[in-house]
Amino acid sequence: MSPEFSNRGGHSADVRISLILNGDTIPVAQLGPGFLLLEKPIERPPGPASIIFRVDQTEERWNVRLPDGISAGSKRVTIVAGD
């Protein structure tokens, strides 16, 4: 390893995204504009939800709406801004 890289400290952030829906915490694999991809989809009706986005010890939370709900047959879930 070259000296220019060996003297630098490294950090790998712990990033976690979750969907909170009716008290259930559902792991999210990917978050994009207007959608998210669930790790393991489950059947849920349309309605309000929250997204928790955590990087290391910093957490952000915002409300969304799931206009189409969640289909157990698809990892992709449409989201729109909530109240």
Backbone as CSV, one residue per row, in Angstrom:
resi,resn,N_x,N_y,N_z,CA_x,CA_y,CA_z,C_x,C_y,C_z
1,MET,0.853,-1.175,0.000,0.000,0.000,0.000,0.894,1.233,0.000
2,SER,0.524,2.207,-0.778,1.346,3.413,-0.841,1.165,4.238,0.426
3,PRO,2.208,4.968,0.846,2.127,5.765,2.072,1.021,6.814,2.050
4,GLU,0.672,7.317,0.873,-0.357,8.353,0.823,-1.716,7.831,1.275
5,PHE,-1.969,6.537,1.122,-3.234,5.963,1.551,-3.162,5.385,2.962
6,SER,-2.010,4.907,3.373,-1.910,4.263,4.670,-2.018,5.244,5.831
7,ASN,-1.787,6.528,5.622,-1.865,7.516,6.689,-3.261,8.110,6.843
8,ARG,-4.173,7.768,5.973,-5.532,8.311,6.034,-6.424,7.413,6.872
9,GLY,-7.221,8.048,7.713,-8.191,7.284,8.488,-9.381,6.952,7.613
10,GLY,-9.984,5.834,7.836,-11.140,5.460,7.040,-12.366,5.324,7.913
11,HIS,-13.502,5.481,7.297,-14.761,5.333,8.017,-15.782,4.755,7.059
12,SER,-16.416,3.706,7.485,-17.505,3.128,6.729,-18.781,3.390,7.513
13,ALA,-19.640,4.218,6.969,-20.856,4.627,7.678,-21.836,3.461,7.792
14,ASP,-22.543,3.415,8.903,-23.624,2.476,9.119,-24.907,3.165,8.668
15,VAL,-25.423,2.762,7.512,-26.608,3.388,6.932,-27.771,2.400,6.993
16,ARG,-28.877,2.851,7.570,-30.071,2.004,7.660,-31.293,2.830,7.290
17,ILE,-32.160,2.213,6.498,-33.408,2.856,6.101,-34.544,1.910,6.480
18,SER,-35.560,2.451,7.124,-36.709,1.635,7.527,-37.996,2.356,7.172
19,LEU,-39.016,1.579,6.895,-40.364,2.085,6.674,-41.177,1.692,7.901
20,ILE,-41.799,2.666,8.536,-42.646,2.406,9.698,-44.094,2.498,9.234
21,LEU,-44.806,1.397,9.393,-46.170,1.320,8.888,-47.031,0.596,9.919
22,ASN,-47.980,1.312,10.510,-48.879,0.742,11.525,-48.113,0.042,12.644
23,GLY,-47.017,0.646,13.079,-46.227,0.083,14.169,-45.215,-0.961,13.745
24,ASP,-45.265,-1.411,12.498,-44.302,-2.390,11.986,-43.096,-1.672,11.393
25,THR,-41.897,-2.216,11.623,-40.681,-1.694,11.033,-40.279,-2.620,9.893
26,ILE,-40.243,-2.054,8.682,-39.955,-2.842,7.486,-38.635,-2.346,6.904
27,PRO,-37.616,-3.220,6.798,-36.319,-2.806,6.247,-36.427,-2.394,4.773
28,VAL,-35.758,-1.298,4.428,-35.745,-0.774,3.060,-34.360,-1.015,2.467
29,ALA,-34.322,-1.575,1.265,-33.055,-1.853,0.585,-32.533,-0.625,-0.147
30,GLN,-33.450,0.161,-0.720,-33.048,1.330,-1.517,-34.150,2.369,-1.481
31,LEU,-33.736,3.631,-1.458,-34.674,4.747,-1.456,-34.385,5.619,-2.657
32,GLY,-35.405,5.900,-3.450,-35.229,6.742,-4.628,-36.296,7.815,-4.672
33,PRO,-36.267,8.653,-5.711,-37.285,9.708,-5.822,-38.653,9.109,-6.153
34,GLY,-39.553,9.171,-5.195,-40.908,8.685,-5.419,-41.095,7.191,-5.243
35,PHE,-40.072,6.482,-4.793,-40.221,5.043,-4.592,-39.204,4.551,-3.571
36,LEU,-39.448,3.351,-3.102,-38.455,2.644,-2.313,-38.531,1.174,-2.684
37,LEU,-37.444,0.465,-2.405,-37.387,-0.971,-2.634,-37.248,-1.651,-1.285
38,LEU,-38.165,-2.556,-1.007,-38.133,-3.265,0.261,-37.248,-4.498,0.160
39,GLU,-36.637,-4.869,1.274,-35.842,-6.084,1.299,-36.749,-7.303,1.153
40,LYS,-37.859,-7.313,1.904,-38.825,-8.412,1.855,-40.234,-7.818,1.852
41,PRO,-40.862,-7.720,0.693,-42.192,-7.102,0.633,-43.252,-7.947,1.341
42,ILE,-44.216,-7.248,1.928,-45.359,-7.871,2.568,-46.609,-7.120,2.121
43,GLU,-47.725,-7.758,2.173,-48.985,-7.144,1.727,-49.470,-6.116,2.746
44,ARG,-49.679,-4.874,2.299,-50.207,-3.815,3.158,-51.066,-2.884,2.304
45,PRO,-52.159,-2.352,2.872,-53.030,-1.446,2.114,-52.422,-0.049,1.994
46,PRO,-52.981,0.784,1.113,-52.544,2.183,1.012,-52.747,2.894,2.345
47,GLY,-51.923,3.920,2.577,-52.086,4.693,3.800,-50.826,5.435,4.184
48,PRO,-50.845,6.087,5.349,-49.692,6.856,5.809,-48.605,5.942,6.376
49,ALA,-47.366,6.423,6.296,-46.214,5.697,6.832,-45.124,6.718,7.145
50,SER,-44.046,6.274,7.717,-42.883,7.126,7.983,-41.634,6.408,7.495
51,ILE,-40.665,7.197,7.068,-39.360,6.659,6.692,-38.354,7.143,7.718
52,ILE,-37.541,6.228,8.199,-36.435,6.567,9.090,-35.149,6.298,8.326
53,PHE,-34.324,7.327,8.216,-33.045,7.266,7.506,-31.953,7.541,8.530
54,ARG,-31.152,6.526,8.825,-30.135,6.671,9.861,-28.744,6.449,9.284
55,VAL,-27.845,7.402,9.554,-26.441,7.285,9.200,-25.663,7.399,10.500
56,ASP,-24.993,6.311,10.863,-24.306,6.225,12.155,-25.294,6.573,13.267
57,GLN,-25.054,7.631,14.014,-25.934,7.987,15.132,-26.926,9.099,14.793
58,THR,-26.919,9.562,13.541,-27.813,10.641,13.128,-29.023,10.052,12.415
59,GLU,-30.194,10.471,12.860,-31.425,9.920,12.306,-32.336,11.028,11.804
60,GLU,-32.914,10.807,10.634,-33.948,11.700,10.095,-35.208,10.878,9.895
61,ARG,-36.339,11.527,10.089,-37.620,10.845,9.931,-38.577,11.769,9.207
62,TRP,-39.325,11.230,8.251,-40.332,12.040,7.576,-41.525,11.165,7.212
63,ASN,-42.667,11.830,7.108,-43.920,11.148,6.799,-44.108,11.050,5.297
64,VAL,-44.644,9.919,4.883,-44.962,9.668,3.480,-46.339,9.028,3.418
65,ARG,-46.815,8.895,2.213,-48.060,8.176,1.963,-47.768,7.095,0.943
66,LEU,-48.377,5.944,1.121,-48.247,4.842,0.164,-49.546,4.761,-0.625
67,PRO,-49.628,5.446,-1.779,-50.899,5.520,-2.496,-51.379,4.177,-3.035
68,ASP,-50.447,3.251,-3.283,-50.803,1.940,-3.827,-50.620,0.826,-2.805
69,GLY,-50.233,1.179,-1.581,-49.959,0.164,-0.579,-48.696,-0.612,-0.931
70,ILE,-48.581,-1.806,-0.367,-47.438,-2.683,-0.645,-47.986,-4.015,-1.128
71,SER,-47.417,-4.521,-2.210,-47.783,-5.824,-2.741,-46.710,-6.837,-2.358
72,ALA,-47.118,-7.971,-1.840,-46.160,-9.011,-1.458,-45.380,-9.517,-2.673
73,GLY,-45.891,-9.271,-3.867,-45.246,-9.747,-5.080,-44.264,-8.772,-5.694
74,SER,-44.056,-7.592,-5.086,-43.160,-6.582,-5.664,-42.376,-5.871,-4.569
75,LYS,-41.083,-5.726,-4.778,-40.252,-5.000,-3.819,-40.398,-3.484,-3.962
76,ARG,-40.875,-3.018,-5.114,-40.992,-1.581,-5.381,-42.286,-1.020,-4.799
77,VAL,-42.168,0.079,-4.044,-43.310,0.717,-3.410,-43.307,2.203,-3.767
78,THR,-44.417,2.688,-4.290,-44.545,4.098,-4.600,-44.781,4.883,-3.323
79,ILE,-44.048,6.015,-3.174,-44.237,6.892,-2.023,-44.464,8.318,-2.505
80,VAL,-45.271,9.046,-1.753,-45.480,10.475,-2.008,-45.332,11.186,-0.663
81,ALA,-45.039,12.476,-0.712,-44.874,13.249,0.518,-46.152,13.190,1.345
82,GLY,-45.958,13.051,2.640,-47.094,13.000,3.561,-47.159,14.268,4.374
83,ASP,-48.029,14.264,5.352,-48.220,15.427,6.229,-47.171,15.484,7.303
